[in-house]
Each structure stands twice: as structure tokens, then as C-alpha cells.
Amino acid sequence: MTPPTFGKLSRPRATTGLLHHRDYVPAYAHRLKRGSGTIFAYRLYSDGDVLTIDDEVFRKVTVWIAGALPRSTVDLRLGDASKCLLVFTHAGSVWYQAGCSGYGTSGTVRVEPSGRHFKITIHGEVTPAGNAHDRCGIEKVDLTLNAREIAFDDLTPWLGIAGRYVFDETYRRSWQP
């Protein structure tokens, strides 16, 4: 599992042209660009069963908070995207368009500095947005993780920069044609 990361990056944004479009890829909502604020990112990948083909899955949780890294514990409310934004996606790595994606609309994010690391606790509800189908409902996200800093230049497509292929962003390892 890739350790959670944080750094000074811009908040994730879904462009209006992508929302509710049949070709929208939910993993694209986790693409990061240089900018203001701080990002905490959780990435989970499972290879699935060794005897089953194409059952790999991923889960991505990306939290953007306005401003610099907090020096003391801070509790942020989800729902006001100008202060804190949570983006959530889960899908099959090869069946990414059948996945579910959305934004945190209620709940809290707690950021607790601990030396050079941060303890992040997320309790929230995610409202579906940008999915190519209507099978996704409101989901709960309850997650506690320890984050460490990573330089923007060290990000990979799995962690948050745009990949050459969709599979670069839905598989932990880089996919080569």
C-alpha cells in the first residue's frame, strides 16, 4: 500500500464539461496541480484474487484544505469547498468507468500534526457526482491515516499527476502497452 501523502498543491477540481459525461473517468477527479493549499491523499490498491482475471480494485480519497500545513490540531467541516474539499472514488482498475465517485458534503476532517507527520481522521458522507451511471449512492468515509510529505516532483500517476493512459492512474504500478 502506498503511504498517504501531503504537500502544497491545488485542490482537485472536476470541470463542468466532465461531470455527467459518459466518457468521464472518476480517477481523473484526483489529478493534482501545483497551487495553493494542502493535499492529503489516501490510495489503496488490491491485486484481487490470483485466479481471477481483471478483479483489481482501487480506492482514492483526496482532501484539499485551504492554507498552509496546520501547526496545531484543526477540525474542518466538509461541505464548504472553499475551506476543505474531499474527493472519493472506488472502482475496478480495469472497469474504472463503472466505479463511483463523489464529493464530501457533510462530516469532518481532523488534522493533527505529530512531528514530521500528520494524523488525518475523516468521518463524512460522500454525495455521488460525475458518474457515468446512476448506481452510486451516498457513501460513508471513515478513515484514519498517518501522512508524510512528498515533493510534487515525486508524484506518480497513481498518486495524483495525469498519466499517459487511464490505467496509469487506476493501477498502483505503471501500465505499459
URGIKA-V373088 format. One record per residue. N is the residue number from 1. RES is the residue in one letter. PSI is psi in whole degrees, -180 to 180 (999 if undefined). D_LAST is the distance of its C-alpha to the last C-alpha in whole Angstrom. Layout:
BEGIN
n=N res=RES psi=PSI d_last=D_LAST
n=N res=RES psi=PSI d_last=D_LAST
END
This chain:
BEGIN
n=1 res=M psi=137 d_last=24
n=2 res=T psi=131 d_last=23
n=3 res=P psi=148 d_last=27
n=4 res=P psi=156 d_last=28
n=5 res=T psi=163 d_last=28
n=6 res=F psi=162 d_last=30
n=7 res=G psi=176 d_last=31
n=8 res=K psi=103 d_last=32
n=9 res=L psi=168 d_last=30
n=10 res=S psi=156 d_last=30
n=11 res=R psi=150 d_last=31
n=12 res=P psi=144 d_last=28
n=13 res=R psi=138 d_last=28
n=14 res=A psi=127 d_last=27
n=15 res=T psi=149 d_last=28
n=16 res=T psi=-36 d_last=30
n=17 res=G psi=-19 d_last=28
n=18 res=L psi=-30 d_last=26
n=19 res=L psi=135 d_last=28
n=20 res=H psi=29 d_last=29
n=21 res=H psi=136 d_last=26
n=22 res=R psi=-18 d_last=24
n=23 res=D psi=6 d_last=21
n=24 res=Y psi=138 d_last=21
n=25 res=V psi=113 d_last=19
n=26 res=P psi=-33 d_last=21
n=27 res=A psi=-24 d_last=19
n=28 res=Y psi=-22 d_last=20
n=29 res=A psi=-14 d_last=23
n=30 res=H psi=9 d_last=23
n=31 res=R psi=135 d_last=22
n=32 res=L psi=150 d_last=24
n=33 res=K psi=157 d_last=26
n=34 res=R psi=147 d_last=29
n=35 res=G psi=-148 d_last=32
n=36 res=S psi=162 d_last=35
n=37 res=G psi=-174 d_last=35
n=38 res=T psi=140 d_last=34
n=39 res=I psi=135 d_last=31
n=40 res=F psi=128 d_last=31
n=41 res=A psi=133 d_last=27
n=42 res=Y psi=131 d_last=27
n=43 res=R psi=128 d_last=23
n=44 res=L psi=133 d_last=23
n=45 res=Y psi=138 d_last=20
n=46 res=S psi=131 d_last=21
n=47 res=D psi=-13 d_last=19
n=48 res=G psi=-163 d_last=21
n=49 res=D psi=137 d_last=23
n=50 res=V psi=-25 d_last=21
n=51 res=L psi=6 d_last=22
n=52 res=T psi=136 d_last=21
n=53 res=I psi=140 d_last=17
n=54 res=D psi=39 d_last=16
n=55 res=D psi=17 d_last=19
n=56 res=E psi=144 d_last=18
n=57 res=V psi=157 d_last=20
n=58 res=F psi=158 d_last=20
n=59 res=R psi=131 d_last=23
n=60 res=K psi=132 d_last=24
n=61 res=V psi=123 d_last=27
n=62 res=T psi=127 d_last=28
n=63 res=V psi=126 d_last=31
n=64 res=W psi=134 d_last=33
n=65 res=I psi=143 d_last=36
n=66 res=A psi=146 d_last=38
n=67 res=G psi=-174 d_last=40
n=68 res=A psi=173 d_last=39
n=69 res=L psi=132 d_last=39
n=70 res=P psi=144 d_last=42
n=71 res=R psi=-12 d_last=44
n=72 res=S psi=168 d_last=46
n=73 res=T psi=135 d_last=45
n=74 res=V psi=138 d_last=44
n=75 res=D psi=125 d_last=44
n=76 res=L psi=141 d_last=42
n=77 res=R psi=136 d_last=42
n=78 res=L psi=149 d_last=39
n=79 res=G psi=-24 d_last=40
n=80 res=D psi=92 d_last=41
n=81 res=A psi=-11 d_last=38
n=82 res=S psi=-14 d_last=39
n=83 res=K psi=-35 d_last=40
n=84 res=C psi=130 d_last=37
n=85 res=L psi=129 d_last=34
n=86 res=L psi=129 d_last=32
n=87 res=V psi=133 d_last=29
n=88 res=F psi=136 d_last=28
n=89 res=T psi=140 d_last=24
n=90 res=H psi=143 d_last=23
n=91 res=A psi=170 d_last=21
n=92 res=G psi=139 d_last=19
n=93 res=S psi=-37 d_last=15
n=94 res=V psi=-24 d_last=14
n=95 res=W psi=45 d_last=17
n=96 res=Y psi=-32 d_last=17
n=97 res=Q psi=-16 d_last=19
n=98 res=A psi=2 d_last=22
n=99 res=G psi=-179 d_last=23
n=100 res=C psi=141 d_last=26
n=101 res=S psi=152 d_last=26
n=102 res=G psi=-174 d_last=30
n=103 res=Y psi=146 d_last=32
n=104 res=G psi=122 d_last=35
n=105 res=T psi=-16 d_last=38
n=106 res=S psi=157 d_last=40
n=107 res=G psi=-165 d_last=41
n=108 res=T psi=156 d_last=41
n=109 res=V psi=125 d_last=39
n=110 res=R psi=131 d_last=41
n=111 res=V psi=119 d_last=40
n=112 res=E psi=109 d_last=42
n=113 res=P psi=142 d_last=41
n=114 res=S psi=87 d_last=42
n=115 res=G psi=-124 d_last=42
n=116 res=R psi=5 d_last=39
n=117 res=H psi=173 d_last=37
n=118 res=F psi=138 d_last=37
n=119 res=K psi=123 d_last=38
n=120 res=I psi=126 d_last=36
n=121 res=T psi=123 d_last=38
n=122 res=I psi=126 d_last=37
n=123 res=H psi=109 d_last=39
n=124 res=G psi=174 d_last=38
n=125 res=E psi=139 d_last=37
n=126 res=V psi=127 d_last=34
n=127 res=T psi=130 d_last=34
n=128 res=P psi=144 d_last=32
n=129 res=A psi=141 d_last=30
n=130 res=G psi=17 d_last=27
n=131 res=N psi=150 d_last=26
n=132 res=A psi=3 d_last=25
n=133 res=H psi=175 d_last=28
n=134 res=D psi=24 d_last=31
n=135 res=R psi=-10 d_last=31
n=136 res=C psi=137 d_last=31
n=137 res=G psi=-175 d_last=34
n=138 res=I psi=134 d_last=35
n=139 res=E psi=149 d_last=34
n=140 res=K psi=140 d_last=36
n=141 res=V psi=114 d_last=34
n=142 res=D psi=109 d_last=36
n=143 res=L psi=135 d_last=34
n=144 res=T psi=130 d_last=36
n=145 res=L psi=159 d_last=34
n=146 res=N psi=129 d_last=34
n=147 res=A psi=150 d_last=32
n=148 res=R psi=160 d_last=32
n=149 res=E psi=145 d_last=31
n=150 res=I psi=138 d_last=28
n=151 res=A psi=145 d_last=28
n=152 res=F psi=-41 d_last=26
n=153 res=D psi=-15 d_last=24
n=154 res=D psi=-1 d_last=23
n=155 res=L psi=147 d_last=21
n=156 res=T psi=169 d_last=17
n=157 res=P psi=-35 d_last=15
n=158 res=W psi=-37 d_last=16
n=159 res=L psi=-27 d_last=20
n=160 res=G psi=-8 d_last=20
n=161 res=I psi=159 d_last=19
n=162 res=A psi=135 d_last=17
n=163 res=G psi=167 d_last=13
n=164 res=R psi=-36 d_last=11
n=165 res=Y psi=154 d_last=9
n=166 res=V psi=-41 d_last=12
n=167 res=F psi=-21 d_last=10
n=168 res=D psi=-27 d_last=11
n=169 res=E psi=-14 d_last=14
n=170 res=T psi=-9 d_last=14
n=171 res=Y psi=143 d_last=13
n=172 res=R psi=-39 d_last=15
n=173 res=R psi=160 d_last=13
n=174 res=S psi=132 d_last=10
n=175 res=W psi=133 d_last=7
n=176 res=Q psi=133 d_last=4
n=177 res=P psi=999 d_last=0
END
